[in-house]
Amino acid sequence: MAPKNIVILGGSYGGLSTAHYLLKHVLPGLPPRDAYHIIMVSASSQAMCRQACPRAMISDDMFPQDKLFVHIPAQFAQYSKDQLRFVHGTATRLDHINRTISITPSSNNHTAMEMTIIDFHALVIATGASTPSPLHGLNQDEAFLQNQWTAFRSALPTAKRIVIAGGGPAGIETAGELGEYLNGRSGWFGSKTSKPRVSITVVTSGSQILPAVRPALAKKAEKFLADVGVTVLKNTRVQAVSPPEAGTSHVTANATVTLDNGRLLDADIYIPATGTKPNTGFIDPSLLSKDQRVNSNNTFRVEKAGPRVYAVGDVAGNVKHPAVHVILDSIPVLCANIKMDLRLAAGVEPSEVGNDRVFEEDTRTNQLVPIGQSKGVGEAMGFQLPSVLVWLVKGRDYWLWTTGMLWSGKHWAKER
């Protein structure tokens, strides 16, 4: 009998964690008469710490590259080869009626260049979200990201005017890193940045930057930005960018940025950092919410897609703030419900499988925002954190100290 496919779409925090958890704690507890095979599909063969992009994009010297990028198949070499197969490709169509997923292999995958159709017994959608700037994440694969960084780095030495759209963490962290790298930081007895070498402007529609944190912390962050030569324009929107591809498909294009008050800003580099877009273009609109995320419930099931279909991470519509810590809180709940559904499908009596686990999101403010390599602001569980603690926890290496345990699966050594 052919094994039953458990397909996981996505090779980042949600996808890798789900695969490790299933291999360690779910498959061993299923009836032995049935064979299961996990197929992981990812557009990138590398996993990376996306949170590190605001600093990593400046230079390869910022982080050890073997820790910033890790080879996904190598993380699963610890398991039997018949338990998991990695497919380097992109999901292009989900047929939830016939329970198949169409995969287009990566252009770097020379072993198979034709579209593959995979049937699934269970499906986990963990395809994440794309950033408006290709500098900020794996919108395609690792080669594409590295090419974008190379182009950006080549433009930095001659850039005199940088405009960043967005006052959330991505925009503020990017501004802080670039400001300190290009302008230095003002000292106790004088200011290096009274006439910064590079003009860096952050444009935000909000009345404060970092809207999730208390106003006093937002003002403190603005002061840290000023210390590295960054100007903030609040209550202002970017109305248009010319040429339109500047900052997106052309990261180094000179641009004219038109604001909603009529002001024009010339930019040698324009960086949009205004949220993310869920990677759900391959999914039937009937399964999506208005914000284009998957319409999942608080068990992570996608009920309209039929049995044993789930969503987790940035694409899961039941999660209000899909930050990494929320994704990690989601995995035990998701996998417990997958285990229950697989056991029921295998003929185990309902009285023996237990009840659903329901996800309850911690909605307290948990946001740490480094501003350069020595400063930062943040709140954890609603409590304000001093700058030095933000640096200690996140600002030193943007969470890189945590990813080794996650990518290798050691974080999930115990069932939770």
C-alpha positions in Angstrom: 0.0 0.0 0.0 1.3 3.4 -1.0 2.1 5.7 2.0 -0.4 8.5 2.8 1.1 11.9 2.0 1.2 14.7 4.6 2.2 17.7 2.5 3.7 20.8 4.2 3.9 23.9 2.1 6.6 26.3 3.3 10.1 26.0 4.7 10.3 28.6 7.4 9.3 28.8 11.0 5.8 27.3 10.6 6.7 24.6 8.0 9.9 23.3 9.5 8.6 23.3 13.1 5.5 21.4 11.9 7.6 18.8 10.1 9.9 18.2 13.1 7.0 18.0 15.5 5.1 15.5 13.3 8.2 13.3 12.9 9.0 13.3 16.6 5.6 13.2 18.3 2.8 12.4 15.8 3.8 9.8 13.3 5.1 7.4 16.1 1.7 7.5 17.7 -0.3 6.5 14.6 -1.6 3.0 14.0 1.3 0.9 12.6 -0.7 -0.6 9.8 -0.7 2.7 7.9 2.4 4.3 6.4 2.7 8.1 6.2 5.2 10.2 4.2 5.8 13.9 4.8 6.5 15.9 1.7 7.9 19.4 2.4 7.6 22.0 -0.4 9.6 25.2 -0.3 10.5 27.8 -2.9 13.8 28.2 -1.1 16.2 25.3 -0.3 17.5 27.5 2.6 15.8 28.6 5.8 16.8 32.0 7.2 16.2 34.3 10.0 14.0 36.9 8.2 14.0 39.2 11.2 17.8 39.8 10.6 17.3 41.3 7.2 17.4 45.0 8.2 21.0 44.4 9.3 22.0 41.5 7.1 21.2 43.3 3.9 24.0 45.8 4.5 26.9 43.4 4.5 27.7 39.7 4.8 30.1 40.7 7.6 27.1 41.4 9.9 26.3 37.8 10.6 28.0 34.4 10.2 26.4 33.2 6.9 26.3 29.6 7.9 24.0 30.5 10.8 21.9 33.1 8.8 21.2 30.6 6.1 20.8 26.8 6.6 20.2 24.0 4.1 16.7 22.7 4.8 17.2 19.0 3.7 20.3 18.8 6.0 18.0 19.6 9.0 16.1 16.4 8.4 19.0 14.0 7.7 18.5 12.8 11.3 15.3 11.0 10.2 14.7 8.0 8.0 14.7 8.8 4.3 11.4 7.2 3.8 9.8 9.5 6.3 10.3 12.9 4.6 11.0 14.2 1.1 12.0 17.7 0.3 10.7 19.3 -2.9 12.4 22.5 -4.0 9.5 24.3 -5.7 6.5 26.6 -5.5 2.9 25.6 -5.0 0.9 27.0 -7.9 -2.5 25.5 -7.4 -4.4 23.8 -4.6 -7.3 21.6 -5.8 -9.1 21.1 -2.5 -11.9 19.2 -4.1 -9.7 16.5 -5.6 -7.1 16.9 -2.8 -4.0 17.6 -5.0 -1.4 20.3 -5.0 0.4 21.4 -8.1 4.1 22.2 -7.7 6.4 24.1 -10.1 10.0 23.1 -9.5 12.5 25.8 -8.8 14.6 27.0 -11.7 17.6 25.8 -9.7 16.2 22.3 -9.4 17.7 20.6 -12.5 16.4 17.1 -11.7 12.8 17.9 -12.6 11.6 20.9 -14.5 8.0 19.9 -15.2 5.1 20.7 -13.0 4.4 18.0 -10.4 0.9 17.1 -9.0 0.9 15.6 -5.5 -2.1 14.1 -3.8 -2.4 14.6 -0.1 -4.0 12.8 2.8 -3.3 15.9 5.0 -2.1 19.4 4.0 -0.5 22.1 6.1 -0.3 25.5 4.5 2.6 27.5 5.9 3.6 29.6 2.9 4.2 32.7 4.9 4.0 36.3 3.5 6.0 38.4 1.1 7.4 41.8 1.9 7.0 44.8 -0.4 10.8 45.2 -0.6 12.7 42.1 -1.8 15.5 43.1 0.6 13.4 42.0 3.7 12.8 38.3 3.1 12.8 35.2 1.0 10.1 36.4 -1.4 11.5 33.9 -3.9 14.6 31.8 -3.2 17.9 32.4 -1.5 19.7 33.2 -4.8 17.1 35.9 -5.6 17.6 37.5 -2.1 21.3 37.4 -2.4 21.2 39.1 -5.8 18.9 41.9 -4.4 21.4 42.4 -1.5 24.3 42.6 -3.9 22.6 45.3 -6.0 21.6 47.2 -2.8 25.1 47.1 -1.4 26.6 48.3 -4.6 24.4 51.4 -4.5 25.0 52.3 -0.8 28.4 54.0 -1.1 27.1 56.7 -3.5 23.6 57.1 -2.0 22.9 60.5 -0.5 19.2 60.3 0.0 17.3 57.2 1.3 13.5 57.2 1.8 11.8 54.4 3.8 8.0 54.1 3.8 6.5 52.5 6.9 6.8 53.2 10.6 6.5 49.6 11.8 9.3 47.5 13.1 10.7 46.6 9.6 10.9 50.3 8.6 12.3 51.5 11.9 14.9 48.8 12.2 16.0 49.3 8.6 16.3 53.1 9.2 18.3 52.5 12.4 20.7 50.1 10.9 21.3 52.2 7.8 21.6 55.4 9.9 24.2 53.9 12.2 26.1 52.3 9.4 26.2 55.3 7.1 26.2 58.2 9.5 27.5 56.9 12.8 25.8 57.6 16.2 26.0 60.8 18.1 28.0 60.7 21.3 27.6 62.1 24.8 29.4 65.4 24.1 28.8 66.1 20.5 26.7 65.0 17.5 28.2 63.2 14.5 24.8 63.5 12.8 24.0 67.2 13.0 24.9 67.1 9.3 24.5 63.4 8.4 26.4 62.2 5.4 23.3 60.5 4.1 19.8 61.9 4.4 17.5 59.1 5.7 13.7 59.8 5.9 11.0 57.6 7.3 7.5 58.3 6.2 4.6 56.9 8.3 0.9 57.5 8.1 0.6 57.0 11.9 0.6 59.7 14.5 3.6 57.8 16.0 6.1 55.3 14.8 5.8 51.7 16.1 2.0 51.9 16.8 2.0 48.7 18.8 4.0 50.2 21.7 3.2 52.9 24.2 3.7 56.6 23.0 6.6 57.1 25.4 8.6 54.3 23.8 7.7 55.6 20.3 9.2 59.0 21.2 12.3 57.3 22.6 12.7 55.3 19.4 12.4 58.6 17.4 15.2 60.1 19.5 17.4 57.1 18.9 16.7 57.5 15.1 17.6 61.2 15.3 20.9 60.2 16.9 21.9 58.3 13.7 20.6 61.0 11.3 17.1 59.7 10.6 14.2 62.1 10.1 10.6 60.9 10.7 7.6 62.3 8.9 4.4 61.3 10.7 0.8 61.6 9.7 2.0 61.4 6.1 1.4 58.8 3.4 3.3 57.9 0.3 0.9 58.7 -2.5 3.0 57.7 -5.5 6.5 56.5 -6.5 8.1 57.2 -9.8 9.2 55.0 -11.4 6.6 52.5 -10.0 9.1 49.6 -9.8 11.5 51.6 -7.6 12.1 49.7 -4.4 10.2 46.6 -5.5 11.4 45.0 -8.7 14.3 47.5 -8.9 15.8 48.1 -5.5 18.4 50.6 -6.6 16.4 52.8 -8.9 16.4 56.5 -8.3 12.9 57.6 -7.3 10.7 60.5 -6.8 8.3 59.9 -3.9 5.1 61.9 -3.8 3.5 62.4 -0.4 -0.2 63.0 0.2 0.5 66.6 1.2 2.0 67.3 -2.2 5.7 67.3 -1.1 8.2 65.5 -3.3 11.1 63.6 -1.9 14.0 62.6 -4.2 15.6 59.2 -3.3 18.7 57.5 -4.5 17.3 54.4 -2.7 13.6 53.9 -1.9 12.6 51.1 0.5 8.9 50.2 1.1 8.3 48.6 4.5 4.6 48.8 4.7 3.4 45.4 5.9 3.3 42.0 4.1 1.1 40.1 1.6 0.1 36.5 2.4 1.4 34.0 -0.1 -2.0 32.5 -0.9 -2.2 33.2 -4.7 -2.4 29.4 -5.4 -5.5 29.0 -3.2 -9.1 29.2 -4.3 -10.6 32.6 -3.1 -13.5 30.7 -1.5 -11.0 29.5 1.2 -9.6 33.0 1.9 -10.7 35.8 4.2 -10.9 39.5 3.1 -7.3 40.0 4.0 -6.3 37.2 1.7 -5.2 34.9 4.5 -6.5 31.4 4.8 -9.9 31.2 6.5 -8.8 28.9 9.4 -10.4 28.4 12.8 -8.9 28.3 16.3 -7.9 24.7 15.8 -6.0 25.7 12.6 -8.3 23.6 10.5 -9.5 25.1 7.1 -13.0 23.6 7.3 -14.1 24.8 3.9 -11.2 22.9 2.3 -12.4 19.5 3.5 -10.9 17.1 6.1 -7.2 17.4 7.3 -6.3 20.7 5.7 -4.7 23.3 8.0 -3.0 26.7 8.0 -0.3 28.1 10.3 1.8 31.2 10.6 1.4 34.3 8.5 -1.2 32.8 6.3 -3.5 31.6 9.1 -6.5 33.8 9.4 -7.3 32.8 13.0 -4.1 34.5 14.3 -4.2 38.2 14.9 -0.5 38.9 15.2 1.5 36.1 13.5 4.9 37.0 15.0 7.5 34.2 15.5 6.6 33.6 19.2 3.0 33.3 18.2 3.8 30.8 15.5 5.8 28.7 17.9 2.9 28.7 20.4 0.7 27.5 17.5 2.7 24.4 16.6 1.7 22.1 19.5 -2.0 23.0 19.1 -1.9 22.4 15.4 0.0 19.2 15.6 -2.2 17.8 18.4 -5.2 18.3 16.2 -3.5 16.8 13.2 -2.7 13.8 15.3 -6.3 13.5 16.4 -7.6 13.8 12.8 -5.1 11.2 11.4 -6.0 8.7 14.1 -9.7 9.2 13.4 -9.1 8.7 9.7 -7.1 5.5 10.5 -10.2 4.1 12.3 -9.4 4.8 15.9 -12.5 5.2 18.0 -13.4 8.8 18.7 -13.5 8.1 22.4 -9.8 7.2 22.3 -8.5 10.3 20.5 -9.5 13.0 22.9 -10.8 16.5 22.2 -9.6 19.3 20.0 -7.0 21.7 21.3 -8.0 25.3 20.9 -5.5 28.1 20.3 -5.7 31.1 22.5 -3.4 33.9 21.3 -1.5 36.0 23.8 -2.5 39.5 22.7 -0.3 41.4 25.1 2.3 43.6 23.4 5.4 41.7 22.6 7.6 43.8 20.4 11.4 44.4 20.5 12.8 46.9 18.0 16.6 47.3 17.8 17.7 50.7 16.5 21.2 50.2 15.3 23.7 47.9 17.0 23.5 49.2 20.5 20.0 50.8 21.1 16.4 49.7 21.0 12.9 49.9 22.5 10.4 47.2 23.4 7.7 45.7 25.4 7.3 42.1 26.6 4.0 40.8 27.9 2.9 44.5 28.2 5.9 45.6 30.3 8.4 48.2 29.1 12.0 46.9 28.6 15.1 49.0 28.9 17.2 49.6 25.9 20.1 47.4 27.1 17.7 44.4 27.5 16.3 44.9 24.0 19.9 44.8 22.7 20.7 41.7 24.8 17.7 39.7 23.7 17.4 40.8 20.1 19.6 43.6 19.1 22.9 41.7 19.3 22.0 39.3 16.4 18.3 39.6 15.6 17.3 36.3 17.2 20.0 34.4 15.4 20.9 32.8 18.7 17.5 31.0 18.7 17.3 29.6 15.1 19.7 26.7 15.4 17.5 24.9 17.9 14.4 25.6 15.7 15.9 24.6 12.3 17.4 21.4 13.8 14.2 20.4 15.6 15.9 20.4 19.0 13.4 23.0 20.2 10.7 20.4 19.8 12.5 17.5 21.6 9.6 17.2 24.0 5.9 17.0 23.2 4.0 20.0 24.4 
